[in-house]
Amino acid sequence: MGILQIVVVIGILLLLVKPMGTYLFHVFSNEPNRTDKWFSRIEKGIYSLIGLKKRDRMSWKKYAMSFILTNIVLVAFSYIFLRLQRELPLNPNGIGGMEQTLSFNTVISFMTNTNLQHYSGETGISYFSQMAVITMMMFTSAASGFSVAVAFVRGITGQKSVGNFFEDFVKAHIRVFIPLALLVTLVLVGLQVPQTLKSTLEVATLEGQTGQIAIGPVASLESIKHLGTNGGGFFGANSAHPFENPSPLTNVIEMLSMWLLPASLPYMFGLFAKNKRQGWVIFTAMMTLFVLLLSLNFYAESKGNPVINAMGIDSSQGSMEGKEVRFGIPQSSLFTAVTTSATTGSVNNMHDTQTPLGGVTPLALMMLNNVFGGKGVGLINMLMYAILGVFLCGLMVGRTPEFLGRKIEAREMKLIAIAILAHPLIILVPTAGAFLTDLGKGAITNPGFHGLSQVLYEYVSSAANNGSGFEGLADNTSFWNITTGIVMLLGRYISMIAMLAVAGSLLRKKPVPETIGTFRTDNHLFTGILIVTVLIIGALTFLPVIVLGPIAEYLTLG
């Protein structure tokens, strides 16, 4: 029955990928289409308001600069709002201003689409901040990443230019995120997720005492939290909280919300490339890796904890520590795999309580950072590995490698090398540094192998712009706020800028005509090559630290 639940959700996703991918292509193709009838008037008003009457094509450098400067402005305003939230309206619970290093960490976290939370949502943030900072950034960070992904796709598929950032940014909001968020919000409200501006409720408990129940505009945050693969929770318990995720039905809706757009991007890519098979190759590689790692988590959690099993305690339901009974192992495992593959960071169970082998799945998915991924990140990274796979195959046969009719040369490979090497570097160096400083070691509450896993997870989650955590770590200190903030910045912008540069470089090249010797990248052989390339690079960079952490912990359990 558990496996059937998982298969049904994956089946629903497969049915939705093609129509959603087609819609995204129409939105960002910049060609007249039926969506113009509904949205063009609104967009023209916004373009006029921001002075974008002529939507000129941008070079990759100008596109990247527009992306970065827009993010900087949003970060500045958000930092001010968090620091001054006590004096701002819509604060019925009188929550004070946020401490400066925590404010730094929070604004960086939400602008980079990470949503790592070193605070508890219901007690650390006012309603105004939840809406004007947190929810606003959930829209803008997702739209930013989406825009960069579309620009990269345009570049490598030989379109006229990478596009105009501001046009893409507006379209992502008006035609994708706002309509979908309104729809999902209404559905969640209908399924008993709160949406109110009332202050904390006082209720009488069964013991005759008075209890406080936090409420607020939950449903509207939940919708964009998942659609934008953001992940930050209104409550500290995130999507394990019954107000955020009250039933198995809302659980499925939230999983599909965070999974659908990233899963549809490969199909959109195939339409841009005028080769649907090319898009399905990328999707198949992603889904294969996803199913493999999901199977590991489901198997490990279903078998239960070996130590608890040895005590003679019934483990027929699996390892239920840290999990909600209303979801059980199947929906907890699937949610874990979806949220870390889509780099959302939302959790419906506590990842810190998973079995050691079960914990390998979220770690591995974030380390690879190309299995669906967040808003565009997964597609960009998987295409980066596709180009790398073509390059390696070209070296083996002595032919200049080509991808989508353009030669892959030294400049592209240098940029790809930077993106590939930066990811493990910004994870492993800070992880080692945390154990070498008293400031870092003071937050580690679990000595031994699990403590290493907790620190590793924190930096992997930051670098992959995921935001979930092994919550046994006491991370709300200046050391962790600053170091994870820096890692989030580097994890977001290094790879995006490098891959925009690759797109700009390929765009300038003349197409190479296909010949009998051209290495095809739209068949089953290349799908296998792509999967193997991802696994080899992932193992070379991260297997040693996985062995030192969760695998070593598993071996000590007997």
C-alpha positions as CSV (number, residue, x, y, z in Angstrom):
1,M,0.0,0.0,0.0
2,G,2.9,2.4,0.8
3,I,4.5,1.8,-2.5
4,L,1.2,2.4,-4.3
5,Q,0.8,5.8,-2.6
6,I,4.2,6.8,-4.0
7,V,3.5,5.4,-7.5
8,V,0.2,7.3,-7.6
9,V,1.9,10.7,-6.8
10,I,4.6,10.1,-9.3
11,G,2.0,9.1,-11.9
12,I,0.1,12.4,-11.3
13,L,3.3,14.3,-11.8
14,L,4.0,12.6,-15.1
15,L,0.5,13.5,-16.4
16,L,1.1,17.2,-15.5
17,V,4.7,17.6,-16.8
18,K,3.8,18.0,-20.5
19,P,1.0,20.5,-20.2
20,M,2.9,22.6,-17.7
21,G,6.1,22.5,-19.7
22,T,4.2,23.6,-22.8
23,Y,2.7,26.5,-20.9
24,L,6.1,27.6,-19.6
25,F,7.5,27.5,-23.1
26,H,4.6,29.7,-24.3
27,V,5.2,32.2,-21.4
28,F,8.9,32.6,-22.0
29,S,9.2,32.1,-25.8
30,N,8.5,35.8,-26.3
31,E,6.3,34.9,-29.3
32,P,2.6,35.9,-29.4
33,N,0.4,33.2,-27.8
34,R,-2.9,32.7,-26.1
35,T,-1.6,33.7,-22.6
36,D,-1.2,37.3,-23.9
37,K,-5.0,37.7,-23.8
38,W,-5.1,37.3,-20.0
39,F,-1.8,38.9,-18.9
40,S,-0.4,41.3,-21.4
41,R,-2.4,44.4,-20.1
42,I,-1.1,43.9,-16.6
43,E,2.4,43.4,-17.8
44,K,2.4,46.5,-19.9
45,G,1.2,48.5,-16.9
46,I,4.2,47.2,-14.9
47,Y,6.6,47.8,-17.7
48,S,5.4,51.4,-18.0
49,L,5.7,51.9,-14.2
50,I,9.3,50.6,-14.0
51,G,10.3,52.4,-17.2
52,L,10.7,49.3,-19.3
53,K,8.9,50.5,-22.5
54,K,11.6,49.0,-24.8
55,R,12.4,45.4,-23.7
56,D,15.8,45.3,-25.4
57,R,17.7,42.1,-25.6
58,M,20.5,41.8,-23.0
59,S,24.0,40.3,-23.2
60,W,24.6,37.6,-20.6
61,K,26.7,40.1,-18.5
62,K,23.9,42.7,-18.5
63,Y,21.4,40.0,-17.6
64,A,23.5,38.8,-14.7
65,M,24.1,42.3,-13.5
66,S,20.3,43.1,-13.6
67,F,19.7,39.9,-11.7
68,I,22.2,40.7,-9.0
69,L,21.3,44.4,-8.5
70,T,17.6,43.5,-8.2
71,N,18.4,41.1,-5.5
72,I,20.6,43.6,-3.7
73,V,17.8,46.2,-3.5
74,L,15.3,43.6,-2.2
75,V,17.8,42.5,0.4
76,A,18.4,46.0,1.7
77,F,14.7,46.8,2.2
78,S,14.1,43.4,3.8
79,Y,17.0,43.8,6.3
80,I,15.5,47.2,7.4
81,F,12.1,45.7,7.8
82,L,13.3,42.9,10.0
83,R,15.4,45.1,12.2
84,L,12.5,47.6,12.7
85,Q,9.6,45.1,12.8
86,R,8.7,46.1,16.4
87,E,7.8,49.7,15.2
88,L,6.0,48.5,12.0
89,P,2.3,47.7,11.7
90,L,0.6,44.2,11.8
91,N,2.5,43.1,14.8
92,P,-0.4,42.2,17.3
93,N,1.9,39.9,19.3
94,G,4.5,42.6,19.9
95,I,7.4,40.7,18.4
96,G,10.7,42.7,18.7
97,G,13.2,43.6,16.0
98,M,15.5,40.8,14.8
99,E,19.1,40.6,16.0
100,Q,21.6,41.9,13.3
101,T,23.4,38.6,12.4
102,L,20.1,36.7,12.4
103,S,18.6,39.5,10.2
104,F,21.6,39.1,7.8
105,N,21.2,35.3,7.7
106,T,17.4,35.6,7.2
107,V,17.4,38.1,4.3
108,I,20.3,36.2,2.5
109,S,18.4,32.9,3.1
110,F,15.2,34.0,1.6
111,M,16.7,36.0,-1.3
112,T,18.8,33.0,-2.3
113,N,15.7,30.8,-2.3
114,T,17.2,28.8,0.6
115,N,14.8,29.7,3.5
116,L,17.1,28.4,6.1
117,Q,15.5,29.5,9.4
118,H,17.6,30.1,12.5
119,Y,14.4,31.4,14.2
120,S,11.0,30.0,14.9
121,G,8.4,31.5,12.6
122,E,5.5,32.0,15.0
123,T,7.6,33.8,17.7
124,G,10.4,35.5,15.7
125,I,8.5,37.2,12.9
126,S,5.6,39.6,12.9
127,Y,2.7,39.3,10.4
128,F,4.0,42.3,8.5
129,S,7.4,40.7,8.2
130,Q,5.9,37.4,7.2
131,M,4.1,39.1,4.3
132,A,6.3,42.0,3.3
133,V,9.7,40.2,3.7
134,I,9.2,36.4,3.8
135,T,6.3,35.9,1.4
136,M,7.6,38.7,-0.9
137,M,11.0,37.1,-1.1
138,M,9.5,33.7,-1.8
139,F,8.0,35.2,-4.9
140,T,11.0,37.3,-6.0
141,S,13.7,34.7,-5.4
142,A,11.8,32.0,-7.2
143,A,11.1,34.4,-10.2
144,S,14.8,35.4,-10.2
145,G,16.0,31.8,-10.4
146,F,13.3,30.9,-13.0
147,S,14.4,33.8,-15.2
148,V,18.1,32.8,-15.1
149,A,17.2,29.2,-16.0
150,V,15.1,30.4,-19.0
151,A,18.0,32.7,-20.1
152,F,20.4,29.8,-19.9
153,V,18.1,27.6,-22.0
154,R,17.8,30.3,-24.6
155,G,21.6,30.6,-24.8
156,I,22.4,26.9,-25.2
157,T,19.5,26.3,-27.7
158,G,20.7,29.1,-30.0
159,Q,17.9,31.7,-29.6
160,K,18.4,35.3,-30.6
161,S,19.6,36.3,-27.2
162,V,19.4,35.3,-23.5
163,G,16.4,37.7,-23.2
164,N,15.7,40.6,-20.9
165,F,15.8,39.9,-17.2
166,F,13.1,42.4,-16.2
167,E,10.7,41.0,-18.8
168,D,11.3,37.5,-17.6
169,F,11.1,38.5,-14.0
170,V,7.7,40.2,-14.5
171,K,6.4,37.3,-16.6
172,A,7.4,34.7,-14.0
173,H,5.4,36.6,-11.4
174,I,2.3,37.5,-13.5
175,R,1.9,34.4,-15.6
176,V,3.3,31.6,-13.3
177,F,3.7,32.2,-9.6
178,I,0.9,34.6,-8.7
179,P,-1.9,32.7,-10.5
180,L,-0.7,29.3,-9.2
181,A,-0.3,30.7,-5.7
182,L,-3.8,32.1,-5.7
183,L,-5.2,28.7,-6.8
184,V,-3.2,26.7,-4.3
185,T,-4.0,29.2,-1.5
186,L,-7.8,28.8,-2.1
187,V,-7.5,25.0,-2.1
188,L,-5.5,25.0,1.1
189,V,-8.0,27.3,2.8
190,G,-10.7,24.9,1.8
191,L,-8.8,22.1,3.4
192,Q,-8.6,23.9,6.8
193,V,-5.2,25.7,6.5
194,P,-5.6,29.0,8.4
195,Q,-5.6,32.4,6.6
196,T,-6.2,35.3,9.1
197,L,-4.6,38.4,10.6
198,K,-6.0,37.7,14.1
199,S,-3.5,37.6,16.9
200,T,-2.6,34.4,18.9
201,L,-5.6,32.6,20.2
202,E,-6.1,31.9,23.9
203,V,-7.9,28.6,24.6
204,A,-8.8,26.6,27.7
205,T,-6.9,23.3,27.9
206,L,-8.3,20.0,29.2
207,E,-6.5,20.7,32.5
208,G,-8.3,24.0,32.9
209,Q,-5.2,26.1,32.1
210,T,-4.9,28.8,29.4
211,G,-3.0,27.9,26.3
212,Q,-1.7,30.0,23.4
213,I,-2.3,28.9,19.8
214,A,-0.4,30.8,17.0
215,I,-2.3,31.5,13.8
216,G,-1.9,33.9,10.9
217,P,-1.8,34.2,7.1
218,V,-0.6,30.6,6.8
219,A,-2.2,29.4,3.6
220,S,-0.9,32.2,1.4
221,L,2.7,31.6,2.6
222,E,2.3,27.8,2.2
223,S,1.3,28.1,-1.4
224,I,4.3,30.2,-2.6
225,K,6.6,28.4,-0.1
226,H,6.1,25.2,-2.2
227,L,5.4,26.6,-5.6
228,G,8.6,28.7,-5.4
229,T,10.6,25.8,-3.8
230,N,11.3,28.1,-0.9
231,G,10.5,25.9,2.2
232,G,10.5,28.4,5.0
233,G,7.7,27.5,7.5
234,F,5.2,29.8,9.1
235,F,5.6,27.6,12.2
236,G,8.8,26.2,13.6
237,A,7.6,22.7,12.9
238,N,7.2,23.6,9.2
239,S,5.0,21.2,7.2
240,A,4.8,18.8,10.1
241,H,2.6,21.3,11.8
242,P,-1.1,20.5,11.5
243,F,-2.0,24.1,10.6
244,E,0.5,24.1,7.7
245,N,-0.2,20.5,6.5
246,P,-3.3,19.1,8.2
247,S,-4.0,15.9,6.1
248,P,-2.6,13.4,3.6
249,L,-4.4,15.3,0.9
250,T,-2.7,18.6,1.7
251,N,0.5,16.7,1.9
252,V,0.1,15.4,-1.7
253,I,-0.9,18.9,-2.9
254,E,2.2,20.4,-1.3
255,M,4.5,17.8,-2.8
256,L,3.1,18.4,-6.3
257,S,3.3,22.1,-5.8
258,M,7.0,22.1,-5.2
259,W,7.8,19.3,-7.7
260,L,5.7,20.2,-10.8
261,L,7.5,23.4,-12.0
262,P,11.1,21.9,-11.7
263,A,9.9,18.7,-13.3
264,S,8.4,20.6,-16.2
265,L,11.4,22.6,-17.1
266,P,13.2,19.7,-19.0
267,Y,10.1,19.5,-21.3
268,M,10.2,23.3,-21.8
269,F,13.9,22.9,-22.6
270,G,13.1,20.3,-25.2
271,L,10.6,22.7,-26.9
272,F,13.2,25.4,-27.0
273,A,15.7,23.0,-28.5
274,K,13.1,21.9,-31.0
275,N,13.8,18.3,-29.9
276,K,11.4,16.9,-27.3
277,R,13.5,13.8,-27.0
278,Q,16.3,16.0,-25.7
279,G,14.1,17.2,-22.9
280,W,12.9,13.7,-22.0
281,V,16.6,12.6,-21.8
282,I,17.2,15.2,-19.1
283,F,13.9,14.4,-17.3
284,T,14.6,10.6,-17.4
285,A,18.1,11.1,-15.9
286,M,16.6,13.2,-13.1
287,M,13.8,10.7,-12.4
288,T,16.1,7.7,-12.4
289,L,18.4,9.3,-9.8
290,F,15.3,10.4,-7.8
291,V,13.8,6.9,-7.7
292,L,17.1,5.3,-6.7
293,L,17.6,7.7,-3.7
294,L,13.9,7.6,-2.7
295,S,14.1,3.8,-2.6
296,L,17.0,4.0,-0.2
297,N,15.1,6.3,2.2
298,F,11.9,4.3,2.0
299,Y,13.7,1.0,2.6
300,A,15.8,2.3,5.5
301,E,12.9,4.0,7.2
302,S,10.5,1.0,6.7
303,K,13.0,-1.4,8.3
304,G,13.1,0.8,11.5
305,N,16.0,1.6,13.8
306,P,18.3,-1.4,14.4
307,V,18.9,-0.5,18.0
308,I,15.2,-0.1,18.8
309,N,14.4,-3.3,16.9
310,A,17.0,-5.1,19.1
311,M,15.0,-4.1,22.2
312,G,12.1,-6.1,21.0
313,I,9.9,-3.1,20.3
314,D,7.3,-3.6,17.5
315,S,8.8,-2.0,14.3
316,S,6.0,-3.0,11.9
317,Q,5.3,0.6,11.1
318,G,9.0,1.4,10.5
319,S,11.0,4.1,12.1
320,M,8.3,6.5,13.2
321,E,10.5,8.7,15.4
322,G,10.1,12.3,14.2
323,K,7.3,11.4,11.8
324,E,3.6,12.3,11.8
325,V,1.2,9.3,12.1
326,R,-1.2,10.9,9.6
327,F,1.6,10.6,6.9
328,G,3.4,7.4,7.9
329,I,6.5,6.2,6.2
330,P,5.5,6.4,2.6
331,Q,4.4,10.0,2.5
332,S,7.2,11.0,4.9
333,S,9.9,9.4,2.7
334,L,8.4,10.8,-0.5
335,F,8.2,14.3,1.0
336,T,11.8,14.0,2.2
337,A,13.0,13.1,-1.3
338,V,10.9,15.7,-3.1
339,T,11.8,18.6,-0.8
340,T,15.5,17.9,-1.0
341,S,15.6,17.1,-4.8
342,A,13.5,20.2,-5.5
343,T,15.7,22.2,-3.1
344,T,12.6,23.3,-1.2
345,G,13.6,22.7,2.4
346,S,10.0,22.2,3.6
347,V,9.8,19.2,5.9
348,N,6.8,17.1,7.1
349,N,9.1,15.0,9.3
350,M,12.3,15.7,11.2
351,H,15.2,14.7,9.1
352,D,17.5,14.6,12.1
353,T,15.5,11.6,13.4
354,Q,15.8,9.5,10.3
355,T,17.9,6.4,10.3
356,P,21.5,6.8,9.2
357,L,21.0,5.3,5.8
358,G,17.7,7.1,5.4
359,G,19.6,10.4,6.1
360,V,21.9,9.7,3.2
361,T,19.0,10.4,0.7
362,P,18.4,14.1,1.6
363,L,22.2,14.7,1.9
364,A,22.9,13.0,-1.5
365,L,20.1,14.8,-3.3
366,M,21.4,18.2,-2.1
367,M,25.0,17.3,-2.8
368,L,24.1,16.4,-6.4
369,N,21.9,19.5,-6.6
370,N,20.7,18.5,-10.1
371,V,17.8,16.1,-9.6
372,F,14.9,18.4,-10.5
373,G,16.3,21.1,-8.3
374,G,14.7,24.4,-7.3
375,K,13.5,27.1,-9.7
376,G,15.8,26.4,-12.6
377,V,18.8,25.3,-10.6
378,G,18.3,21.6,-11.2
379,L,17.9,22.1,-15.0
380,I,20.9,24.4,-15.2
381,N,23.1,21.9,-13.2
382,M,21.9,18.8,-15.1
383,L,22.6,20.6,-18.4
384,M,26.0,21.4,-17.1
385,Y,26.6,17.7,-16.5
386,A,25.2,17.0,-20.0
387,I,27.8,19.3,-21.5
388,L,30.5,17.7,-19.3
389,G,29.4,14.2,-20.5
390,V,29.6,15.3,-24.1
391,F,33.0,16.7,-23.5
392,L,34.3,13.5,-21.9
393,C,32.9,11.4,-24.8
394,G,34.5,13.7,-27.3
395,L,37.9,13.2,-25.7
396,M,37.6,9.5,-25.8
397,V,36.8,9.3,-29.5
398,G,39.2,12.2,-30.5
399,R,36.4,14.5,-31.8
400,T,35.6,18.1,-30.9
401,P,32.5,17.7,-28.6
402,E,29.3,19.4,-29.7
403,F,26.1,20.0,-27.8
404,L,22.9,21.1,-29.6
405,G,24.9,22.0,-32.6
406,R,27.6,24.1,-30.9
407,K,31.2,23.2,-30.2
408,I,32.2,22.8,-26.5
409,E,35.7,24.2,-26.1
410,A,38.1,25.3,-23.4
411,R,36.2,28.5,-22.3
412,E,33.0,26.5,-21.6
413,M,34.8,23.8,-19.7
414,K,36.7,26.2,-17.5
415,L,33.4,27.8,-16.5
416,I,31.8,24.5,-15.9
417,A,34.8,23.4,-13.8
418,I,34.4,26.5,-11.6
419,A,30.7,25.7,-11.0
420,I,31.3,22.0,-10.3
421,L,34.3,22.6,-7.9
422,A,32.7,25.5,-6.1
423,H,29.8,23.4,-4.7
424,P,31.9,20.9,-2.7
425,L,34.4,23.6,-1.8
426,I,31.8,25.8,0.0
427,I,30.4,22.7,1.8
428,L,33.5,20.8,2.9
429,V,35.7,23.8,3.9
430,P,33.2,25.3,6.3
431,T,32.3,21.9,7.7
432,A,35.9,21.3,8.6
433,G,36.2,24.8,10.0
434,A,33.2,24.3,12.3
435,F,35.1,21.5,14.0
436,L,38.2,23.6,14.3
437,T,36.8,26.6,16.1
438,D,35.2,26.8,19.6
439,L,32.4,28.9,18.2
440,G,31.5,26.1,15.8
441,K,31.9,23.2,18.2
442,G,29.8,24.9,20.8
443,A,26.6,24.3,18.7
444,I,27.2,20.6,18.1
445,T,24.9,18.8,20.6
446,N,25.6,15.3,19.3
447,P,29.2,14.1,19.6
448,G,30.5,11.4,17.2
449,F,29.4,10.5,13.7
450,H,25.9,12.0,14.0
451,G,27.4,15.4,15.0
452,L,29.4,15.4,11.8
453,S,26.2,14.6,9.9
454,Q,24.4,17.5,11.5
455,V,27.2,20.0,10.6
456,L,27.6,18.6,7.1
457,Y,23.8,18.8,6.6
458,E,23.7,22.5,7.6
459,Y,26.3,23.5,5.1
460,V,25.0,21.2,2.3
461,S,21.5,22.6,2.8
462,S,23.0,26.2,2.6
463,A,25.1,25.5,-0.5
464,A,22.2,23.8,-2.3
465,N,19.8,26.6,-1.3
466,N,17.6,24.1,0.3
467,G,17.1,25.3,3.9
468,S,16.1,22.1,5.7
469,G,18.2,21.0,8.6
470,F,19.2,18.3,11.1
471,E,17.6,20.4,13.9
472,G,19.8,19.0,16.7
473,L,22.3,21.8,15.8
474,A,22.2,24.9,18.0
475,D,22.7,27.1,15.0
476,N,21.3,30.6,16.0
477,T,24.6,32.1,16.9
478,S,26.7,34.7,15.2
479,F,29.2,32.1,13.9
480,W,26.5,30.0,12.2
481,N,24.4,32.9,11.0
482,I,27.4,34.5,9.2
483,T,29.1,31.4,7.9
484,T,25.9,29.8,6.5
485,G,24.9,33.3,5.1
486,I,28.1,33.4,3.1
487,V,27.7,29.8,1.9
488,M,24.2,30.6,0.7
489,L,25.4,33.6,-1.2
490,L,28.2,31.6,-2.9
491,G,26.0,28.6,-3.5
492,R,23.4,30.7,-5.3
493,Y,25.4,33.1,-7.4
494,I,28.7,31.4,-8.4
495,S,27.0,28.6,-10.5
496,M,24.3,30.9,-11.9
497,I,26.7,33.5,-13.1
498,A,29.2,30.9,-14.5
499,M,26.4,29.1,-16.4
500,L,25.0,32.4,-17.8
501,A,28.6,33.0,-19.1
502,V,28.5,29.5,-20.7
503,A,25.1,30.4,-22.3
504,G,26.6,33.7,-23.6
505,S,29.6,31.9,-25.0
506,L,27.6,29.2,-26.8
507,L,25.2,31.9,-28.2
508,R,28.0,33.6,-30.0
509,K,29.1,30.4,-31.8
510,K,27.9,29.4,-35.3
511,P,25.9,26.2,-35.5
512,V,27.8,23.1,-36.5
513,P,25.9,21.0,-39.1
514,E,25.0,17.5,-37.9
515,T,27.0,14.7,-39.6
516,I,27.2,11.0,-39.4
517,G,30.0,11.4,-36.8
518,T,27.9,13.7,-34.5
519,F,27.5,12.2,-31.0
520,R,23.7,12.1,-30.4
521,T,22.5,13.4,-27.0
522,D,18.8,12.5,-27.4
523,N,18.9,8.7,-26.9
524,H,19.0,6.0,-24.2
525,L,22.8,5.8,-24.5
526,F,23.3,9.4,-23.5
527,T,20.8,9.1,-20.7
528,G,23.0,6.4,-19.2
529,I,26.2,8.5,-19.8
530,L,24.6,11.4,-18.1
531,I,23.5,9.4,-15.0
532,V,27.0,7.8,-14.7
533,T,28.7,11.2,-15.1
534,V,26.6,12.7,-12.2
535,L,27.2,9.7,-10.0
536,I,31.0,9.6,-10.6
537,I,31.5,13.3,-9.9
538,G,29.2,13.1,-6.9
539,A,31.1,10.1,-5.5
540,L,34.5,11.6,-6.1
541,T,33.6,14.8,-4.2
542,F,31.3,13.7,-1.4
543,L,31.6,9.9,-0.7
544,P,34.4,10.3,1.8
545,V,32.5,12.6,4.1
546,I,29.3,10.5,3.7
547,V,31.4,7.5,4.9
548,L,32.6,9.5,7.9
549,G,29.1,10.6,8.8
550,P,25.9,8.6,8.2
551,I,27.5,5.4,7.0
552,A,29.9,5.2,9.9
553,E,26.9,5.9,12.2
554,Y,25.0,3.0,10.6
555,L,27.9,0.6,11.1
556,T,28.1,1.4,14.8
557,L,24.4,0.5,15.2
558,G,25.2,-3.1,14.6
